[in-house]
Amino acid sequence: MSTVIPMFSNNSALQTIRDGGYGSADFDVETAPLTYLPDSHGIKFLSSKSVIYRKDTGAELGVHGRGYKAVPPKAMIDSGRDILERSPLKLNNMKERIDTSHDGARTFVHWTLPEHTYQTPDGDEASLSLLAITSFDGTWPFMISAAAVQYACTNQQVFVTGEVAVYKAKHTQSLDIDHGGRVITKCLSIFEQERELWRAWHKKEQTDRQAFNCFARTLKATKALELSGEGHQPEDILTKMPRRNTSLEYMWNKWNSVYRKRLGANYWAVYNTMTDWSTHAPSARESTMVNIASVKNQRHEAIRSAIVSSDMRKVA
């Protein structure tokens, strides 16, 4: 009889996660060479590309050079779990959620770490969250980034200070698991920087027009910004838009009915309004609801980009 001794202190916490399986990412992939249609003599010519497809459904996931080695999402998820297991982060009661989009071409793995929880400026609490993403369609490489999840409103808070990624690798087969376990601990210092920024935002007042313009810039709603610059009120702008902007309407409604009342007319309320939209708003089109995980990630990046390009980060 032999006894297996865990090498890492987080082994037991990760074992529970591993026992949960892979969710919608539980499939294997295959690679096949692409060929051109037969010519007049019936001869087929090989392309320099190969197609990656799902073995269970046959859905095409991406096209790459012949040297590309496809790694199933399950292996990507295992890599992320191994990185966490080797880290000094506190993983007790950690929760994992796996989402896929575009028939499985993109995979998102969310980990929430309740052992790393801090108070927000308005008295709520936010837990450290890590997001691992990878894709077969060339959208992004394997990457782990940091964020936070608020308890009361469950908004996914987008981090805007420091680096976007706390670990990144171009080719999954060359992931350095031990290195990843060491470097993702920088997410804790990023979280502390974010908390300082949140406190400063809570003290920075914002008028309704300033808040509306911030929402419009995030959505790149140039017509709304143009009308606002001409002196029109937000309610009038929403009716004068040549096309209905449901995302802008969603944010403006949440600002007025929820966040300005709960948090005050300040940057912190503006930010929470935007993260409410990125986390909870439905897709504008039914056709994109199937890929809502990808839509939410795009929204998070839109918020990050808008804040980085504005003066909001200079408040602190």
VENCOR-V665889 format. One record per pair of residues at least 12 apart in sequence whose ideal C-beta (glycine too) atoms are under 7 Angstrom apart, sorted by the first residue. I is the first residue (numbers start at 1). J is the second residue. D is the distance in Angstrom with one decimal. If there is no record, write none. Layout:
I_J_D, I_J_D
//
This chain:
8_85_4.9, 8_86_5.8, 10_84_6.6, 10_85_4.8, 10_91_4.7, 11_85_6.2, 13_91_3.9, 13_92_5.6, 13_94_5.9, 14_81_5.5, 14_84_6.5, 14_85_4.6, 14_91_6.7, 17_81_6.3, 17_94_6.6, 17_96_5.0, 18_81_6.4, 20_96_6.6, 22_74_5.0, 22_77_5.9, 22_98_6.3, 23_98_3.8, 24_98_6.3, 24_99_6.7, 24_100_4.5, 25_73_3.8, 25_74_6.2, 25_77_6.1, 25_98_5.3, 25_100_5.4, 25_104_7.0, 25_107_5.2, 26_74_6.5, 27_54_5.4, 27_55_6.8, 27_56_5.0, 27_104_6.1, 28_55_4.7, 28_72_5.2, 29_52_5.6, 29_53_6.7, 29_54_6.1, 29_55_6.4, 29_61_6.6, 29_70_5.0, 29_72_5.2, 30_53_6.0, 30_55_5.3, 31_50_5.0, 31_52_5.7, 31_70_5.2, 32_50_6.4, 32_51_5.6, 32_53_6.9, 33_46_5.6, 33_47_6.9, 33_50_5.3, 33_66_6.9, 34_47_3.9, 34_49_4.9, 34_50_6.3, 34_51_5.6, 34_63_7.0, 35_47_6.4, 48_65_6.7, 48_66_6.1, 49_63_5.2, 49_64_6.6, 49_65_6.4, 49_66_6.9, 50_64_6.1, 50_66_5.3, 50_68_6.5, 51_63_5.4, 52_64_6.6, 52_70_4.6, 52_136_5.0, 54_103_6.9, 54_104_5.8, 59_103_3.9, 59_104_6.6, 61_103_6.7, 61_104_6.1, 61_105_4.3, 61_136_3.9, 61_137_6.5, 62_105_5.9, 62_136_3.7, 62_137_4.3, 62_138_6.3, 69_173_5.6, 70_136_6.8, 71_172_4.6, 71_173_6.1, 73_104_6.8, 73_107_4.4, 76_107_6.2, 76_134_4.7, 76_142_6.2, 76_172_5.9, 77_98_6.7, 77_109_5.7, 79_172_6.7, 79_175_5.1, 79_177_6.4, 80_109_5.6, 80_132_4.2, 80_144_6.6, 82_177_4.8, 83_167_6.7, 83_177_5.7, 83_180_3.8, 83_181_5.1, 83_184_6.3, 84_111_6.7, 86_177_6.4, 86_178_5.9, 86_181_2.9, 87_181_4.5, 87_184_5.5, 87_185_5.9, 88_185_5.9, 89_113_6.3, 89_116_6.9, 89_185_6.4, 90_113_6.7, 90_115_3.5, 90_116_6.3, 91_113_6.4, 91_115_7.0, 92_115_5.4, 93_114_5.1, 93_115_6.9, 94_111_5.8, 94_112_6.7, 94_113_5.4, 95_112_4.6, 96_109_6.7, 96_111_5.4, 97_110_4.4, 99_293_3.7, 100_293_6.8, 101_291_4.0, 101_293_4.7, 101_294_4.0, 102_137_6.5, 102_291_5.7, 102_294_6.5, 105_135_6.0, 105_136_4.7, 105_137_4.4, 106_135_4.5, 106_137_6.8, 106_139_6.0, 106_294_5.5, 107_133_6.9, 107_134_5.4, 108_131_6.6, 108_133_5.4, 108_293_5.0, 108_297_6.5, 109_132_4.3, 110_129_6.4, 110_131_5.5, 111_129_6.8, 111_130_4.6, 112_127_5.5, 112_129_5.0, 112_149_5.4, 113_127_6.0, 113_128_4.6, 114_127_5.0, 116_128_3.8, 116_188_6.9, 118_195_5.8, 120_150_6.5, 120_198_6.1, 121_198_5.3, 121_199_5.1, 121_202_3.6, 121_268_5.7, 122_202_6.9, 122_263_5.2, 122_268_7.0, 124_150_5.4, 124_151_6.0, 124_152_4.6, 125_151_4.8, 126_148_4.1, 126_149_6.4, 126_150_4.8, 126_157_6.1, 127_148_6.4, 127_149_5.4, 128_146_6.9, 128_148_6.1, 128_187_6.6, 128_191_5.7, 129_147_4.6, 129_148_5.6, 129_149_4.8, 129_156_6.8, 130_144_5.7, 130_146_6.0, 130_187_6.7, 131_144_7.0, 131_145_5.2, 131_147_6.2, 132_144_4.8, 133_297_6.8, 134_172_6.7, 141_168_6.2, 141_169_6.2, 141_170_4.8, 142_169_4.9, 142_172_5.1, 142_175_6.5, 143_165_4.7, 143_167_7.0, 143_168_4.6, 144_165_6.6, 144_166_5.6, 144_167_4.4, 144_184_6.0, 145_164_5.7, 145_165_5.2, 145_166_6.2, 146_159_5.4, 146_166_5.4, 146_187_3.7, 146_190_5.3, 146_191_6.6, 147_159_5.5, 148_191_6.7, 148_194_7.0, 153_276_6.6, 154_279_6.9, 155_272_6.2, 155_275_4.2, 155_276_5.4, 155_279_4.9, 156_275_6.2, 156_278_6.7, 156_279_4.6, 156_300_6.8, 157_275_5.5, 158_275_6.1, 158_278_7.0, 158_300_4.9, 158_303_4.9, 158_304_5.2, 159_190_5.8, 159_194_5.2, 160_304_5.5, 160_307_4.7, 160_308_6.0, 160_313_6.0, 161_190_6.3, 161_193_4.2, 161_194_5.8, 161_197_6.1, 161_313_6.9, 162_190_4.3, 162_193_6.1, 166_183_6.5, 166_184_4.8, 166_186_5.6, 166_187_4.8, 167_180_4.6, 167_183_5.6, 167_184_5.3, 196_316_5.7, 197_313_6.9, 197_316_5.0, 198_268_6.1, 200_315_4.6, 200_316_3.9, 201_266_6.4, 201_267_3.6, 201_268_4.2, 201_271_6.0, 201_315_6.0, 202_266_5.8, 202_268_4.2, 203_266_6.9, 204_266_5.6, 204_267_4.4, 204_315_5.1, 205_265_5.9, 205_266_5.5, 206_265_5.6, 206_266_5.7, 206_267_5.8, 206_270_5.6, 208_234_6.4, 209_228_6.5, 209_234_6.9, 211_255_5.5, 211_270_5.0, 212_228_6.5, 212_234_4.2, 212_252_6.3, 213_225_6.3, 213_228_5.6, 214_270_5.3, 215_248_5.9, 215_251_4.2, 215_252_6.5, 215_274_6.9, 216_228_6.9, 216_248_6.3, 217_306_5.4, 217_310_6.9, 218_274_5.9, 218_302_5.7, 218_303_5.8, 218_306_4.0, 219_245_6.8, 219_247_5.4, 219_248_5.7, 221_245_5.6, 221_248_5.5, 223_241_6.0, 223_242_6.5, 224_237_5.3, 224_241_6.4, 224_245_6.9, 224_248_6.2, 227_240_6.0, 234_252_5.9, 238_252_6.7, 246_284_5.0, 247_277_6.3, 247_281_6.6, 247_284_6.6, 250_277_5.5, 250_281_4.9, 251_273_5.4, 251_274_6.6, 251_277_5.2, 254_273_5.0, 254_276_5.2, 254_277_7.0, 255_269_7.0, 255_273_4.7, 259_272_5.0, 259_273_4.7, 267_312_6.1, 267_315_6.3, 274_303_5.0, 275_303_6.7, 277_299_6.7, 278_296_6.1, 278_299_3.6, 278_300_5.2, 278_303_5.8, 279_296_6.7, 283_295_5.4
//
